[in-house]
Amino acid sequence: MNRIVFPTKLEAALTEAIGKCAPDRSFVLTDETTRRLCLPVIEGFGCMKDAEPIVIKAGDQHKTLEAASHVWSELQRMGATRHSLLINLGGGMVTDLGGFAASTFKRGIQMVNIPTTLLSMVDASVGGKTGINYGGLKNEIGVFSNASTVIIDPTFLKTTDFENILSGYAEMLKHGLIASEAIWSRLMAFPLDRLASPASEDHLALLGKMVAESVAVKERIVEEDPTEKGIRKALNLGHTIGHAFESLALQRTPVLHGYAVAWGLVCELYLSTVKTAFPVEKMRQTVRFILDHYGRMPITCHDYPTLIELMTHDKKNTGSEINFTLLAGVGDIRINQTATKQEIEEALDFYREL
């Protein structure tokens, strides 16, 4: 399991995290955006003076085998050994790809994650999932591999645009839905638009507390089921259809992961009302929140066969059945649910016709 740290002093936390790994060499992976905005925050720390930078292109469309190969090549070129350390500084794309590269290079080297986006803080960097996109499918290739330490410093959110804040907030909303009415209610009531530039220190501080609460939800579930044999599937709420939206968008105009998850939540909350008696009013309240903040990806009924075909590749599936996580209520989780092609099409109709 990850060791998760919410530091009061970032330099001290990173120094301690590197010290626990006792590496012979350190490397820091960024994408082009976090190299510019985030690397300057830590590169002057004493613990980073010998860390060698590795840079990849930004954007989930670059979370590819070619990018992972570039990281392996750079590690090899600069003399990394089995006792080296990779520090992944960035959003979910960087921690996913960097985690995969680190866990496979020389059969695995240590890594430290420093998430810099809200999505990465509450989801991608925590829980040990790593991976790359392959064959037009999200996270098709990957392994479970925990970072030695995850350092979550919400001050990095000052470097994040509002769209990426929204992307991460969708995962927080999912955590609230699977956790409790109290957490869900706080998320629904939060003045999200106040985080649009320039966000006030007070609202960033409040968001930081909610991030810690959201991470605790995921951490509790992952500790119970680290390799997704059972209850960890709860974290896939919104993702079966959401990943299909995201994969379809990769063929057109890529969208941020959290937007696709938000749209997936609309469809899967509809399925929850139909199949597991999720309260209609809470469904409508959540769907209205999502539409107000995330809009909709334009699709037509002609896209349904492609979307359903993409869903058949979901890693949770068994045999030919498409597997869903649904809810009977906020915090009342129903894993290993299935839906017919007609029911999925009805959920997509609901999404399209709102």
Salt bridges, closest charged atoms under 4 A:
GLU16 OE2 - ARG3 NH2 3.09
ASP50 OD2 - LYS49 NZ 3.22
GLU52 OE2 - ARG25 NH2 3.99
ASP60 OD1 - LYS63 NZ 3.69
ASP60 OD2 - LYS138 NZ 3.09
GLU74 OE1 - ARG77 NH2 2.96
ASP96 OD2 - LYS63 NZ 2.75
ASP123 OD1 - LYS218 NZ 3.05
GLU171 OE1 - LYS174 NZ 2.79
GLU171 OE2 - HIS239 NE2 2.87
GLU171 OE2 - HIS257 NE2 2.98
GLU181 OE2 - LYS282 NZ 3.64
ASP193 OD1 - HIS293 NE2 3.76
GLU201 OE2 - LYS158 NZ 3.16
GLU213 OE2 - ARG186 NH2 2.51
GLU228 OE1 - LYS129 NZ 3.06
GLU246 OE2 - LYS138 NZ 3.13
GLU246 OE1 - HIS257 ND1 2.82
ASP292 OD1 - ARG288 NH1 3.34
ASP303 OD1 - ARG252 NH2 2.51
GLU309 OE2 - HIS313 NE2 3.02
ASP314 OD1 - LYS316 NZ 2.49
ASP332 OD1 - ARG334 NH1 2.42
GLU343 OE1 - LYS275 NZ 3.15
GLU345 OE2 - LYS341 NZ 2.91
ASP349 OD1 - ARG352 NH2 3.69
